Amino acid sequence: MSEAAKNRMIVLACLENLFVHKDFDTAKAALHPDFVTHSPGLPSGREAFTDAVKNSPLAGATAVIRHVVAEDDLVVAHLHVAGMAVVDILRVEDGLLVEHWDVKQPISG
């Protein structure tokens, strides 16, 4: 299995645990302790990030993961959650998520 395919599986499992199964402890284990997010309003760090997601207004919302694409150490995921289309970009290093960017927009119509 290629490194990109392994990274895709790591990210998909983490996103499913965070946003579908709400298994925050398992999701937390996939994040590097010094995890960095570039998303405004979300804190960096494994503990702070997972706590923020767990306690966010979207925590109870249903999420659907639509697409996950990987190339080298980057994985891009397209999700629908609470009337929003979200694209997460995650960088994986040594089997852990180390960096995160995202963009969000309302789903029209």
C-alpha positions in Angstrom: 0.0 0.0 0.0 1.4 3.4 -0.9 2.1 6.0 1.7 -0.6 8.3 0.3 -3.2 5.4 0.7 -2.1 4.8 4.3 -2.4 8.5 5.0 -5.9 8.5 3.4 -7.0 5.7 5.8 -5.5 7.5 8.8 -7.4 10.7 8.0 -10.6 9.0 7.1 -10.6 7.1 10.4 -9.9 10.2 12.4 -12.7 12.2 10.6 -15.2 9.4 11.1 -14.3 9.2 14.8 -14.6 13.0 15.2 -17.7 13.8 13.1 -19.6 10.6 12.6 -19.1 8.3 15.6 -18.3 11.1 18.1 -15.5 8.9 19.5 -13.2 11.8 20.5 -10.7 9.7 22.5 -10.0 7.5 19.5 -9.8 10.5 17.2 -7.4 12.3 19.6 -4.9 9.3 19.3 -4.5 10.1 15.6 -3.3 13.7 16.3 0.2 14.7 17.0 0.5 16.3 20.5 1.6 19.5 18.8 -1.1 19.4 16.1 -1.5 22.8 14.4 -4.7 24.0 12.9 -4.9 27.1 10.7 -8.7 27.3 11.0 -9.8 30.6 12.6 -11.5 30.0 15.9 -10.0 26.5 16.6 -7.1 26.0 18.9 -4.0 24.1 18.0 -2.7 21.2 20.1 -4.2 17.7 20.3 -6.1 18.2 23.5 -7.3 21.7 22.8 -8.4 20.9 19.3 -10.4 17.7 20.1 -12.0 19.5 23.2 -13.0 22.4 20.9 -14.6 20.1 18.4 -16.3 18.0 21.1 -17.8 21.2 22.7 -18.7 23.1 19.5 -22.3 23.7 18.4 -21.7 21.3 15.5 -20.8 18.4 17.8 -24.4 17.0 17.6 -24.8 17.6 13.9 -24.8 14.8 11.4 -21.8 14.7 9.1 -21.4 12.9 5.8 -17.9 12.4 4.4 -18.3 12.8 0.6 -14.8 12.4 -0.8 -11.3 11.8 0.5 -8.2 12.3 -1.8 -4.6 11.8 -0.9 -1.3 12.8 -2.4 2.0 12.2 -0.6 1.6 13.6 2.9 -1.5 15.6 2.2 -5.1 14.4 2.4 -8.2 16.4 1.3 -11.6 15.5 2.6 -15.0 17.0 1.5 -17.8 16.8 4.1 -21.3 18.0 4.5 -22.2 19.0 8.1 -25.0 21.1 9.4 -25.9 22.7 6.1 -22.3 23.4 5.3 -19.9 22.1 2.7 -16.4 21.7 4.3 -13.1 20.9 2.8 -10.4 19.8 5.3 -6.8 19.6 4.2 -4.6 17.6 6.6 -0.9 16.8 6.6 0.2 13.5 7.9 3.7 12.8 9.3 4.8 9.4 10.8 1.2 8.2 11.0 -0.2 11.2 12.8 -2.1 14.2 11.7 0.2 17.2 12.2 -1.4 20.1 10.4 -4.9 21.2 9.3 -6.5 23.8 7.0 -10.2 24.1 6.1 -12.7 26.1 4.0 -16.4 26.2 4.6 -19.5 27.4 2.8 -23.2 27.1 3.1 -24.9 24.5 0.9 -27.4 26.4 -1.2 -30.9 25.4 -2.1 
